[in-house]
Amino acid sequence: MYRDDAPALELRGLTKRYDDGTLALEELDLVIPAGAFFGLLGPNGAGKTTLISAVCNLIRVTSGEVLVFGEPADTLLARSWIGLAEQDINLDRFLTVRETLTYHGGYFGMQREEAEQRAEEMIEAFGLAGKRDVRAPKLSGGQRRRLLLARALMHRPRLVILDEPTAGVDVELRAELWRYIDRLHSEGTTILLTTHYLEEAEQLCEEIGLIRDGRVIARDSAEGLREHFGVESLHGVYMKAMAEDNAPVRAEPGPSRQEDNVPVRAEPGPSRTA
Amino acid sequence: MTGLAWLCRRETLRVSKLWTQTVLAPVVSSLLFILVFGLSLGGRIKHVGDVDYDVFIVPGLITMGMVQAAYANNASTIFQARFDRYINDVLSAPMRPWQMTLGYTVGGLFRALAIGGSLLVLSVLLVGVPVERPFALIAAVALGLVLFASLGLVVGIYAETWDHTTFIANIVILPLAFVGGVFYSVDILPSPWHELSHVNPVFYLVNGVRFGFLGESDVSVWLCLGVTAALAVPTYAWAQWLFTTGRRLKD
């Protein structure tokens, strides 16, 4: 059952090697405390989406352990606590906006009346009232992105995972989405965000993890990272961390990153909310 | 059970929304077969055994329409869901693998039964086809639909392109149905075609359904049900294994 003292997400020795031999995650350790707003930054191919897929049961992990609020991630209970908005728009082309939300609620255990009521709330909250009976392929890009986010939040998850949710979204909508997410976080929901917008991560996230070659190479508050790397901006941190020569890719499982000369804290940093 | 019920609803909703493609078109197509082969050719071929030709072909045509629909529906629904990646909404949901397998199977069963039911009504009205052994008919239809609905899931999960799903339908299922005794009794075939017909699994399904309608078939109804069950159970188990392990779904 749900434990108040358990971290929202705990990854231990998580490794994923794809069938073609690609090592996407290597002995990855990460702990995200309950109630945190955690950002995960890294270049394309660093392993961000693979990590998220592992947490959400969308890939078969090679080895390691994933716990969500203390429960193994593949249990029904843990799954019901996670809400995922994927990077790509993956909406059911046969369903309308209202059906997309209602059916998602149903898949996640809601009864019909509750699902329909909640769907209406989400439709209003995300400004989709005029499109409730329109099928997903006929929505604009921005509307699809809103629907994707609304779907992720439909079943009131405790851990919301947002994989580059504002990619290709105009400034106005981005600000609007973040206002909603920020409010959600202030109500106690844990947020795991991946983004390429560094200023966004700096502004929103209490703690930021840098991922490269399938491993978390550093984590701290934005301020802490700037201090560690001796630079003035998060952009500088990012460029320096990703270019570090002393963080080589290892094919075989090796010692954790703490043995390298890259600032790492495997445990949550001080800036997190308790 | 809630997640399963919603997945079943989603799959049947898809069939209902696309009813002109999913139900009407196959019904019209099968009806044309009954009219063209039965009513026109029936003037030349009066009887097969004791049964009028236009009545004789109805069970086979209904079987053919239903199994093709069960297969095509499930192959396309699962492939589309994988292709557009909205299957992730189901795979990440708190549902057990058996619920996912069953939920996706139901769409094909629903579509096939809608087609079969429509054709049954039309056949009774047009050629007066009887239903002599309803329990045998229910058993044969149930096993046949589980077999082909599961096959659709398996192919839809393995398929890399749409062509892969249609290949199985056009190159495997349709020819096997045509040579499975839909339009004739295999008893009239010379050797070795007569013997070869007995290694065609669709032959047993067609004869099982024909026994349910007409009370007679080329082989024992128990053999028909046994062979169909022997194929349906492992095929369903294969689909279940794919959902349980995540193979091809969660790579």
Chai-1 contact restraints between the chains, C-beta under 6 A:
chainA,res_idxA,chainB,res_idxB,connection_type,confidence,min_distance_angstrom,max_distance_angstrom,comment,restraint_id
A,C56,B,S92,contact,1.0,0.0,6.0,A-B,restraint_1
A,N57,B,S92,contact,1.0,0.0,6.0,A-B,restraint_2
A,L58,B,N88,contact,1.0,0.0,6.0,A-B,restraint_3
A,L58,B,L91,contact,1.0,0.0,6.0,A-B,restraint_4
A,L58,B,K250,contact,1.0,0.0,6.0,A-B,restraint_5
A,I59,B,K250,contact,1.0,0.0,6.0,A-B,restraint_6
A,R60,B,G246,contact,1.0,0.0,6.0,A-B,restraint_7
A,R60,B,K250,contact,1.0,0.0,6.0,A-B,restraint_8
A,L76,B,P94,contact,1.0,0.0,6.0,A-B,restraint_9
A,R79,B,P94,contact,1.0,0.0,6.0,A-B,restraint_10
A,S80,B,P94,contact,1.0,0.0,6.0,A-B,restraint_11
A,L84,B,S92,contact,1.0,0.0,6.0,A-B,restraint_12
A,N90,B,R85,contact,1.0,0.0,6.0,A-B,restraint_13
A,N90,B,Y86,contact,1.0,0.0,6.0,A-B,restraint_14
A,N90,B,N88,contact,1.0,0.0,6.0,A-B,restraint_15
A,D92,B,Y86,contact,1.0,0.0,6.0,A-B,restraint_16
A,F94,B,R14,contact,1.0,0.0,6.0,A-B,restraint_17
A,Y103,B,W6,contact,1.0,0.0,6.0,A-B,restraint_18
A,Y103,B,R10,contact,1.0,0.0,6.0,A-B,restraint_19
A,H104,B,D89,contact,1.0,0.0,6.0,A-B,restraint_20
A,G106,B,W6,contact,1.0,0.0,6.0,A-B,restraint_21
A,Y107,B,G3,contact,1.0,0.0,6.0,A-B,restraint_22
A,Y107,B,W6,contact,1.0,0.0,6.0,A-B,restraint_23
A,Y107,B,A93,contact,1.0,0.0,6.0,A-B,restraint_24
A,F108,B,A93,contact,1.0,0.0,6.0,A-B,restraint_25
A,G109,B,T2,contact,1.0,0.0,6.0,A-B,restraint_26
